[in-house]
Amino acid sequence: MASKHYHLTAQGELEQPDVEGELVLCRYCDLLQHLPELQPGEEAHCSQCGHLLDSRHPQPVIRPVLFASSALFMLVLANLFPFISMHAAGSQQQMSFLDTSSVLFAVHHPALAVLVWLFIQAIPAFCMTAVIYLKLGMIWPLPARMWVARVLFMLKPWSMVDIFLIGLLVSFVKLASHGDLALGLSFWAFCLFCLLHLRTFQVIDRREMWSRISPNPKPMLQAQPGCTGFSQHLKVCACCTALVPFNLSHCSRCGDRVHRRIPASIQKTLALTTTAAILYLPANIYPIMVTVSMGQETQSTILSGIRLLWQDGAYPVAVIIALASVVIPVLKILVLYGLCYLVMQPQSYRQRLSTWVFRWVDWIGRWSMVDVLVVAILAALVRFDLLMSVYPGPAAVTFAAVVIITMLAALSFDPRLLWDSPTGQAPATTEQPNSMTEHTS
């Protein structure tokens, strides 16, 4: 299907009640602009920073409900049947999907077990259920839709079924030389669940969903498109994207607390990033996985595991683990430090490029969790008593903490500061060409 992408004009006249479209405030660069009436298959992007402001998909109710319902059905199947079986030295070990977390409880790693269960079972299941509830709420006035929508978009980044699927593929490569693997029905059900889960979020129109829950509050009549929200005493709700005047502390639509800028954004980001950098050292020094084979214990750090994969000829997997466990965490920490530094520099050295870098690092940082999930998979599957068993090492929890803290650091950073002046005041106007470009893919 043809998909049109609009880059909105940054110029406009004073808002009047009869102007077609609504005013939107970009949460990345704080530019106020008109949002045109979109047709199915069209997207609107900010003219200044390129951030996706809104999109429209055909059949906005039935398609998400069908995808989410199918995903939940596949998740149920993934928990009912055998997931993976391993045959080694005449012995067989069978693993269920739930074993990835329950085995961690049995080997006295409750914190890691809870994290794995939340990331690959509880949060994805809640998200799919919430999508069904909210979409049906667009037809019937179901209660508590506001609360469900707030929790849904808050938990969305923490759903990691796609990362778990990559972790499974990495685990298969590691175990290929130790035994024969047999994929059960639940494995294929989980693969379908992962695809349906991702597709569900792709066909959700966030602004339309919120507008069906509650109408978008009208901003001041004299709001000027092409100027920043800060200069017009307007701020944007990070939860429902509604415009909120400075004199209101909470959003009049969703009730969420709204700030002009994230309070102490730089201080929080620096504190969390420094904490992650400190924890990253023991995460690489201590073993992340312990293998017991024939009574002998072998400890593997992140770097030694990468080196072993490379020596075994599994070059693509070694590269994936190196990127996820070494390159991405280090790069994210350095980028967050760099963004905090750029905030204090002249505007000519930052803004559009640095905003794109922040969005990219914010998205890719969660993929570092793949190494932790690989350890959970191996611990659940490789349990052959004295023959061979795998246990999580002390670095598993530490590295998981690094990933979580860097994600929180990215959430604490306010990208609008990159567009503000070094004194902390947002610019009054932004010069942009008066054009609307359209792309069809």
N, C-alpha and C positions, 0 to 999 in steps of 0.2 A: 504494500500500500504506500502511496506517495505520502511523504511526510514533509510538511512545510515548516521552516524554522524562521521566525521573525526576530530581527534585531531592532528593538523599539527605538523610535526617535527620542532623543533626549530633550527636545525643545517642545513647547506647547504654550497655549494661551492660559489665562486664568480659568480655573475650573468653574464651570457653570452646571446647574442641575441637568441641562439637556444634552451635555456632552456624552457621546457614546463611549462605552468602556469605563473601567474604574481605574483609580489611581493605585499604584503599587510602589512600595519602597523596597529597593534591593537590600537584602540583609548582608551583602558583601561589600558594597561600595556606598550605600546610603543615598543613592540617586532616586529621586521621585520621578515617575514616568507613567504615561497612560498605557493601560493594558487593553489591546483591541479584543473584539469578540472573536474567539478562536473557534474554528471548525474541527471536527474529528480528524486527527492526523497532524495537527499543527502544534507548534511549540513557539513560545515567546521567550527571547533571551534579552538580558540587560544590554543596552547599547554601549555601556561604559566598560563593564568587566566581563560580559559574556555569560553571566550566571543564568541558569534556567529559571525563569520566573513562573511559567505556567505551561501546561500542556493539556491537550484534549485527546481522548481515545474514544473510538466507537464503542457503543453499548457499555457505558461506564458503570452500570450496575450488574448486569448479568455476567459479563466476562470475569471481573474480579471474584465474584461469588463462586463461579464454576471452577476457576483456577484454585482458589483457596480451599474449597470443599474437596476437590480432588487431591490437593496436597495433604490435607488432614487425613484423608482415607489412606493415602500411601504411607503416612507416618504411623498409622495404626498397624498396617501390614508389616512395616519395618520392625515393629516391636513384637510381632506374634510368631515369626518364623526364624529359623537359623539365619544368621547373618553371614558368617565366614567360618569355614572349617579348615584346619591345618593338619596334615599327616606328616609325621617325622619319626623315623626310627621305629616303625611299627606301632606308634601311638597316635591317637587322634584327639584333637582338642577343638571344641566347638564354641563359638562366640556368638552371643546375641547382641543386638544393638544396645540394649540397656547395660550390658556388661562393661561398656567403655567407662561408665561412671561407677557402677556397683563394685567392680573389682578394686577400684581405687580406694573405696571405703574399706574393703577387706584387708588391703595391705597398708592401712593406717595413713592414708593421704586424704582426709575428709575435705580439706579446702580445695584441693585440685578436683576431687570428685564432684563437689557442688558446682564449681566453675564449668566443668565439662557438661554436666547435666543441664545447666542453665543455657549454655551457648548452643547446644545441638538438639535439645529436646524442649525444655520448658518455654524459653523465649520464642523460638520459631512457632510452636504450637499456639501460644497466646496471640502472636501476630496474625496468624491465619484466622483464628477464631474472631479476633477483633475486626479484621477486614470484612468477614461475613456479616458480623453484627452491624457495623457501620454502613455497609452497602444496603442491607435490608432496612436500616434506619432511614435511608433515603426514600423508602416507600412507605414505611410505617413509622410513626413517632415513638421509637423505642426509648426507654429511659437511660440515663447515664451515658449518652453518646459523647458528650463533651469530655468526660473523664476517660472513656475508652480511647478516644482519638488522641488525647494528650499522652497517655501511656504508650500507645502504639508507636508514635513517631519518636518518643524518647527511647524506646527499646530497639527500634529498627537496626541501628548500627551494631548492636550486640548479638544479633542473630548470625551465627557463623556456620551454617550448614554447608555453604559452598567451600569454606576453608576445610571443613572436616572431610569433604569429598576428595580434595587434593591430598589431605593427610592419608587417606586410604590408599591412594595410588602410590604415594611415597613408601608406605608400609609394605605394600606388595613387592616393591623392588627390593627392599631390605630383606624380606623373608624368602625371596625366590630361591636363594641358594641353601636354605635351611630345611625346606620341606615343600610338600605339594599343597597348594591352596585350592579350595573349592568354594565358589561363591553361591550362597544360598538365595532363596527367594526374597528375603528381606533386604539383601544388598541391592537388588534391582529395584525394589520398591523405594528404597532410600534415594537412589539416583533419580527416579521420577519425582520424588518429593522435593529434592533439591532444585530441579528444573522448574517445577510448578511454583515453588516458593519464590524463586527469583522472578518468574514471569508475573506473579501476582503483584509484586511491587512495581513492576514496569508499567502496568496498565491502570495504576491508581492516579487519579487527578486530585492532588492534595487540596488545591484551592477550591475546586468544585465541591469536594466532600465537606469542607468546612462551611461553604456557603449554604449547603443543604442542611447542615446542623443548625446554623444560625446565620442570619444576614450579616454581611460585612459592614461594620460601622462606617458611617460617612465621615470623612475628614473635614477640616475647615474649608469653607467655600473659597477662600483666597489662596489655597495651596497652589504652588507654581511648579508644574512639571519642568524638568531640566535643572532644578535646584536640589540641593541636599535636604533630607528630612531634618537634619540638625539645625540648619539655618531657618527652618520654618516651624521649629518647636514640635516636630513630629518624630516619633520613633516607631519601630516595627516590632510586632510580637513575634518572637522566634518560634512560638508554638503554632499559631494559626495564621500568621502573616498579616494580621489586621493592623491598620494605622492607629496609633495611640498618641494623643497629645501629651506634652511633657508634664502637664499638671495632674495627670492620672498615673497612679503607681501600678495599677493592674489593668489588664486587657478587659474591655467591656464585653467581648464576645466569649472568650474561653476562660477568663478569670486568672490567667497566668500572670505572674509578676513580670513587668516590662521595665527595662533600664535603657537609658540613652545609649550607653555603652556598657559592656560587661564590667561590673565593678572590679577594680584592681586586676584587670585582665593580664597585664604584663607581669605583675608580681606573682599571680597564680601560675601563669604559664612557666615562668622561670623556676618557681619552686618545684612544680611537678616535673619539669624537664630535668632539673638537677637531681631530683630523687631517682628518676628513671636512669640517669647516667651513672649514678652511684651503684644502683642495684644491678646494672648491666655487667659490672666487673665480676661480682661473685657468680652471676648467671653463666659466665664463660669460664670461670676458674673451676667451679665445682661440677661434679658429674650431673648430667641431665637424665641419664639412664644407666641402670645397673643390670648387667646380664650375669646370671648364675648358670654355668654349664658344667655338668659333671663335678659339682662341688667347688668349682673355681669361679671366683667373682671377677668380672671385668667391668670397669667403670668407663663410661664414654661421656666426654664433654661435647659441646656443640661443634667445636672445631675438629676434634678427633673423629666425630661421626661423619663430618663432611669429607675429611681426608680418607676415611675408610671407603666411603661410597666412590670417591674418585679412583682409588686404587683398584676397586672391584670393577671398574669400567662403567659404572652407572653415572655417566657424565651429566645427562640432563637433570637427574634427580639431585645430584650434588650441587648443581648450579641453582636449582630451585631452593634447596635448603640454605645455601649460602646467601642467596638474595633475601629470603624470608627471615633468617635468624641473625644475619650479620649486617648485610648492606642496608636493608630497610630500617631496622631499629637505629643504627648509627646515623643514617641519612636523615631520619625523622628528627632525632635529637638535635643534629646540627642545623637543620632547617628551622626548627622552632626557635633555637637560639638566634639564628640569623634574622628571622622575622621580628623578634623582639628588638633586635638592634636596628633594623630598618625603620621601625616606627619612629625613632628619634632622628632619622636622617631627612634631608630635603626630599620633597615629593618626586623630583625627577629621577630618583634612584629606586623608586618602588612602584606601587600601585598595580597596574594590570598584570605584569609578569609575576610579581610576588603573590598576587591573589590567586593566580592560576596554580602556582607552585604549592600554595597552602591547601587548595582544594585537592590537588593530586596527592599530597602527602597525607592529608586527613583521610582520604579514601583508602590508600594502599597500606596504611599502618596496621590495620587489623589483620592483614595477611601474615604477620609475624607469628600469629598464634598457631600456625600449622605445625611447628616443631613440637609444641606442647601436646597437640592432639595426636601426633604420631606416637608419642610416648604412651598416651592413654590407650591407643589402639593396640600397640605391641604388648602392653601390660595385660590387657584383657585377653589377647589371643595366645600369646606364648606362655603357657602355664603347663609345663611337662614335668613338674616336681623336680627331681634331681637332674633329669636329662637336660632341661633348659627352661629357665624362667626369666622374665623381664620385669623389672621394678622401676618406678620413677625415682630419679635421684633428687637431691636437695635443690638442684638448680631449676627443676621443672616449675616449682611454685614461684621461685624468684624471677624466672624469665616470663612467666605468665603475668606477674606483677608489673614487669617492665612494659609489656604490651598494653596492659590496662591503664597504667599511669600515663603513658604517652598518648593514648586515646583521650583520656581526661584532659591532658595538657592542650591537645588540639581543640577540644570543646571549650576550654577556658580562654583561648585566644580569640580576640574580636578582630576579624579582618577589616572592619570599617576603619580601624585605627591607621591602616596603611593609606587610606585616602584622606584622613584628617591632616591638618597642619601639625608640625612638630610641637606647637604650643598646646595641642589638645583640642583646638576648635575646628569643627568641620568647615570646609570652604563654603562660601555663600552660593556660588554657582559653578557649574561645570560646563566647559565648552565642548560641544560634540557636534558633528555634522548632522544636518537636518535630513535624515534619510532613514528609510526602512528597507532592509535587505531581506530577501526571501530565498531560502535554499530548499530544494526538493531532493529527497533521497529515496 
